[in-house]
Amino acid sequence: MVMLALAVGCATVGDEEQSLDVTEEDAAADAELEMLAMDAKADSALSYLAVARMVKAAGIPCDGGERIALSTAIAFAESSFRPWITNTEGNTHGTDRGLFQINSYWHPEVSATCALSASCNTRAAMRISKQATKWTEWWTFNNRKHIPYMTSARGAQASVCEE
């Protein structure tokens, strides 16, 4: 069964990071995602469309080039759209967590519960990536592991931006 955490998140006010509760919108989005995943099959991953919607909801505009598609492809390369996974393999420090595999050592402002909430993890990734314009902190981006997923991600961006 897919388990999505919904407790404490993170946000940015100006350049200052501060902790806060996961918003009602995060909780609703995560609950909807959990229901969709459970309808499909146990331990199912999210879809390109679901992730593209979360990226857009996190503030990435449709007129921003391929930022929604790029973000979506990176999420697939990082976690195969499984927001509950963690990884320590190859890490000198910390644990990579959630949809965008945000590292606990390099980003302690992203709580464990935020990291494992698909919606909050997406918002944190958009903040860390400077609104999806700077992905150099992500190994999959630097090593072009997201490229095979760009065609599907572009399709999801097109669908989301038509809604």
N, C-alpha and C positions, 0 to 999 in steps of 0.2 A: 504494500500500500504506500502511496506517496504521502509523505508527511512534510508539510510546509510550516515553518516556525513563524509566529506572529507576535513578537513581544517588543523588544527595544530596538530602535533604529538609530539612524544618524542623519544629520542634515548640515548644510552649510549656510551661514549667515555672513554675507560678504566673504572675507577670506578666513573667517573663524569657523572652526568646526565645533559643533555642540551636539550632545546626545539629547534625544527626545523619544517619545513613544512612537511606535509605528502608527501612521495615520489611519483613520477609518477607511480611506480609499485604498491603502495598502492591504488592510485586512480583508476588504471586500474583494479586491483583485486576487489576492492569494486564495481566498475561499472559492472563487469562481474557477481559478486555475486547478485547484485540487479536485473540484467536482468534474471538470473536463477530463483530467487525467484518470480519475477513478472510472469514468464512463468508458474510457478506452480499454484499459487493462491495468492490472497491478504493476507498479513500478514503471509506468509509462513516462516518457519524457514529454516536455511541452512541444508545441509546434512552432514552426517559423513564424506563422501569423501571430500566435500568442506572444512570442518574445518581441516581435516588431511592434505590437500594440503597447507592450510595457515600455519599450524604448521611447515611443512617441509620447506616452503618458508621462514619462520622466522629463519631458520638455524638449525633446529633439524634434525640430520642425521638419515638415515634409519638403520645404524649399531649401533644405540644407545640403543639397547634393545627395550623396549616397551614405550619409551618416547613419541613418536607420538600418540600412542594409549591412553596412560594415559592422555595426554594433551587433546585429543579429548573427552574422557569420562568425564573429569572434566568440560570442556566447556558445554557439554550437561547437566550435573548435575547442573551447575550454572545458565544457561540461556535457556535451551532447544533449543540452537542454535539460539536464537533471539538476534542479536547484537544491537538492538535499545532499549532494556529494561533497566530500572533503578529500584532500590529497596532501601528502607530505613527501612523496617521491621526488627526489631531485632538489628538495628545498634544504638550504642551509639553515634557514630561519622560518619559523612559523608554519601555519597550515593554510593551504589554499581552500577557500570555502565558497560553496554555492554556485549559482548560475554563471557568474563571470569569474569564479575562482579568485576572489579577493583575499590576499594574504594577510593573516592575522598579525604578523610581525611588522610588516611595512605599513599596514593600515589598521592600527589598534582602535582608531575612532569608529570603525565598523564593528559593532558588537557581534557576537556569535549568532544571536537571534536575528539581527538584521541581515547578516551574511547568508543565513539559511531561509530567509523570506525572499521569494523570487522578486517581488515588487521592490522591496527595500534594497536588495542587492543590486538591482538594475539602477535605481536612483543613485546609489553609491558609486557604481561603475561610471555613470555619466558624469558625476562630479569629479572623480579621479581622472577620467579621460578628457577633462576640460570640455564637457558637452560633446563628447564623441569626436573630438578633433585631434587628440593626442593619445595614441594607443601604445606608445613605446614601453610602458610598464608591463605589457602582456607578451609573454614568450611566444604565444601562438601568432601574434601579429608580426613580431620581429622575424619569425621563421616562416612566415607566409602560410601557416597551417590553416588559415581561414579561407584562403583562395578557393578551394574546391566547393565551398558552401555559398559563395557569392551569388550564383545564379538563382538558387532557391531564395536567398535572402532578398535579392532585388525584387523577385516576384511578391514576396511578403510585404516589402515596402510599398510597392505599387498598389497592392490591395488595401493596405492600411491608409494610404494617402488618398484613396478614392472614397473612403467611408465618410 
